[in-house]
Amino acid sequence: MSNDLILCQREIRRLRCVVRTYEAQMRELGSYLEQMAENSELGDEARQTAREISEAWQRILED
C-alpha cells in the first residue's frame, strides 16, 4: 500500500474515535440535564431551566 493510503486509513480511524468520544459526551450531557431536571434538591426555577435546556438539547440531537 502506498503511504498516502496508509495515512488516510489512520486518519479515518482517528476521526471515528473522535466521533465516538463526541457522541458519548453528548449522551452524558443529556443524561446530566435530565438528572438536574428531576433533582428535588434544586429549586423549581432551576429544575425548570434544566428541563428547558434538556428539551432544547434533545431537539438539537434529533436534527
C-alpha positions in Angstrom: 0.0 0.0 0.0 1.1 3.5 -0.6 2.0 5.8 2.2 -0.9 8.1 1.3 -3.4 5.3 1.6 -2.0 4.2 5.0 -2.1 7.8 6.3 -5.7 8.2 5.0 -6.7 5.0 6.8 -5.1 6.1 10.0 -6.9 9.5 9.8 -10.2 7.7 9.2 -9.6 5.6 12.3 -8.7 8.7 14.4 -11.8 10.5 13.2 -14.0 7.6 14.1 -12.6 7.6 17.6 -13.2 11.4 17.8 -16.8 10.9 16.7 -17.4 8.1 19.2 -16.0 10.2 22.0 -18.2 13.2 21.0 -21.3 11.0 20.9 -20.6 9.6 24.3 -20.1 13.1 25.7 -23.4 14.2 24.2 -25.2 11.3 25.7 -23.6 12.1 29.1 -24.7 15.7 28.8 -28.2 14.7 28.0 -28.3 12.4 31.0 -26.9 15.0 33.3 -29.5 17.6 32.2 -32.3 15.1 32.7 -31.0 14.3 36.2 -30.9 18.0 37.0 -34.5 18.5 35.8 -35.6 15.7 38.2 -33.4 16.7 41.2 -35.7 17.6 44.1 -32.9 19.4 45.9 -32.9 22.1 43.3 -35.5 24.9 43.4 -38.4 25.0 41.0 -36.8 27.6 38.8 -33.5 25.7 38.5 -35.4 22.5 37.6 -37.5 24.3 35.1 -34.4 25.8 33.5 -32.7 22.4 33.4 -35.8 20.9 31.8 -35.9 23.6 29.1 -32.3 23.2 28.3 -32.7 19.4 28.2 -35.6 19.7 25.8 -33.7 22.1 23.6 -30.7 19.7 23.6 -33.0 16.8 22.6 -34.2 18.8 19.6 -30.7 19.6 18.6 -29.7 15.9 18.7 -32.7 15.0 16.7 -31.9 17.4 13.8 
